[in-house]
């Protein structure tokens, strides 16, 4: 059997494993009653819409030529995706350790599945609220779909790298689990959720761009709102930072696997 054939067989098995684990995760979290797994989309929608209405009441219908509800929604849904994925990655290995009895299930699958579930929910929420707000005349047609997708990829890759880092660290110490709410709230000012880089002073903008998700957020908003938003981002820095964090996380996952107790 050639290497390509073995790779294709392995990929087919891995894809089936991830699909099965995702279905199990959805059934475990949301059950089969009411709207079931659609809650994964409804949760970020409720948060984003409520916060958007509050900001509209406080700041008016528009700011710098951008509809306030559309602006808040485009920032809060990615933030909710990060917070949910980060929070669910903590103790993910310990909670699903019994699945390790199955030879096809690997420790990274447990992290990837929870990340993929949250990413799918965030994408569904983004598309749904964008369509509804567009029909209401609040949301614009995307100015540059490619820029938006690239920005979402940058943001998602950063989120994955943090999940890969947080999951094994939470298995070695309970401190991280206690810090999840604090870290999640610290993401608000350092992710570009409620501000654009062009609104800041050059010095403040320089320091803010050291936060990788800001680059993804800037790209997404420029892709949606067009020339109203002058984007500031660094692809090389954002990708390099996330890649380094992911590699460290993978090394820690490998180390934790040796000591993980399967019950």
N, C-alpha and C positions, 0 to 999 in steps of 0.2 A: 504494500500500500504506500503510495507516494505521500510526501509531506503535505501537499495541498489537500489530498483526500482526507488525511487525518485532521487537518485544520478545519475543513468543512464539516466533518462529523462532529468534532468538538464544539464548533460554533453552533451547530444545530441543537446539540444537547444543552449547551449553556443558555441558548435562547429559550428553550422549553422550560428550563429550571427557573429562569428569571420571570417568565410569564406565570408559571404556577405560584411562585412566591408572591408576585404582585397581586394575584387573585386572592391568595390567602390573607395578605395584608389588608386588602380592601374589605374582605368579609369579616375579618377580626375587628377592624376599627369601626366599620359603619353598619355591619349586619346586612340583612336582606329585606328589612321592612322600610316603610316610608319611601324616601327617594334613594336609599342605599348609598352607593359609592358617589352619587352626585353631590353629597355633602362636601366632598373634597374640593369642589368648585364653589359651592355656596358659602363656605366659611370665609375664604379671602374676599369674596364679593361683598358680603355683609360688612366686614371691617372697612374695606376700601370705600364703599358708598357712604357709610355713616361718617367716616372721617372727612370725606370730600364735602358732604353737606355742612359739617361743622366749619370747615375752612372757608366755604363759600359764605356762610353767615358772618364770619369774622373778617374776611378780606375782600368781600364783594365778588361779583360774577367773573371778573377777569383780573389778571395781573400780568403786566408786560405783554399784553396781547394774547395771552393764553387763558383759555377757559379754566377756572379754578377747579371744578370737579374733575375735568379731564386730566389736569396736571397732577392732582393728588392721587387719582386712581392709577396713573402710569407709574407712580413711585411706590404706592403702598402695596400693590399686588406683588411686585418683586420682593419687597421687604418681607411680606407675609410668607412668601415662598422660602426665603432664607431662614426666617425664624422657625418655621415649622420643620424644615429639613434638618436644621441644626439641632433643634430640640429632640426630634425623633431619632437622630443618630446616636444620641447619648444612651448608653447601656443597650444598644441594639443587639450586640453580640450575646450578652448575658440573657436577654429576654428571649432570644431564639436559639440558644445553645443546643437545645434538643434536636434541632433540625440537622445538626452536624453529624448525626448518625448516618444520614444519607450520603453516600460517597460522592454524588454529583454536586452536593451543596458545599460551597466554599465560604469562608468567613467574609470575603469581600462581597459576596452576593447579598448578605444580610444588610450591608450598608448601602449598596447600589439600589436595592429594591425600595428602601424607604426614601432615598433621594429621588428615584424615578417617579414614585407615586406622588410626591409633593411637586415635582416639576410638571407632571402632567396636569395636576390640579391647578397650578398657577397659569399654565398655558391656556387651559380651558376657560378659566376665569377671565383672563386677559381678552381672549377672542370674544367671549360672550358679552362682557360689559362694553367692549369696544363697539360691537355691532349695535347693541341697544342704544348707547349714547350717540352713535352716528345717526341712527334713525331719528333720535330726538334733536339732532342738529347741534350736539354739544361736542362730539368727537370728530376730528378731521380724517379725511382719507390719508393713509400713510404716504409721506413724502418720498421715502426711500426704504422699501421693504428690506433690501439687502442690508442696509445699515442697522435697521431695527433687529433683524435676525442675528447679525454679528454681535450687537450689544447684549441681546438675550443670552447668546452663547458665552460671552465673557462673564456675565453675571452668574450664569449657571455653573460654569467651570470653577469660578471662585467658591461658590457654595459647595460644590462637590469636594473641593480640596479641603475645606474646613470640616466637612462631615467626615472625610477620611482621617483627618487629624483628631477630631473630637471623639470619635467612637472608641478607638483603642485607648486614648488617654482616660476616658471615663471608666474603663475597665480596670485601670490601675489605681485610680483614686476617686473618692466620692466628692471631692471638692468641686470638680467641674460641673457636676450635676446641680450643685447649689448655685453656681455662677451663671447658669443658662439664662435666667431672666435678666440679669445685669448686662451680660454680653449682648443679648437681643436688643435691649433698649439703647445700648451704646451704638448699635448699628444705625440708629435713626439719624444722628448728625453726621455720621461718617460714611453714609451710603448714597448721599445725594437725593434722598427720598423727598424732602420738602424744600429743596433749594437747587438752583442751577449754578454751575461754576462761574458763568458770566455775570452773575449778580454779586459776586464776591470781589474783594480787593485782590490785586495780583499776588500779594504775599499769602493771604488766606487760601487763595486758589492753588498756589504752589504746594502748600502743605496738604490740602484736601486731596489732591491727586495722588498722594502716596497711598490712599485707600483704593485698592483695585476695583471694588464694585462701582465706584464713582464713574470710572471710564465706561463701564457697561451701561450705566444709567444715562449718561450723557449721550451715548450713541443711540440708545433706544428712543430717547426723547427727540433727538434731531431727526431720526428716521420717521417719527410720527408727525412732529410739528413743523419740520422743514427749517427754513431760514429764520423763523422767529427765534429759534434756539441756535446760538453759536456754540458748538460743542468743543469741549476741552477734554482730551483723553490721550492715553498712552497705551497702545496695544502691546508693545514689547514689554513694558513694565507689568501690566496687568496679567499677561499670559505667563511671564517668567515667574512672578510671585506665586501665582496659583499652581504652576507646575512644580515649583520647589516644595510648596506646602503639601501637594498631592504625593510627591515622592517620599517625603518624610512620613506622611500618614500611611503609605503602603508599607514602609519599613516597620513602623510601629504595629501595624496589623499583623505582619508576619511574626513579630516578636510575641505579641499577645496570644496568637494562635497556639503557640507552644505551651502556654500556661493556662489556657482556657479550660475550665472544668465543664465537661459535657454531662448533664444530668439526665 
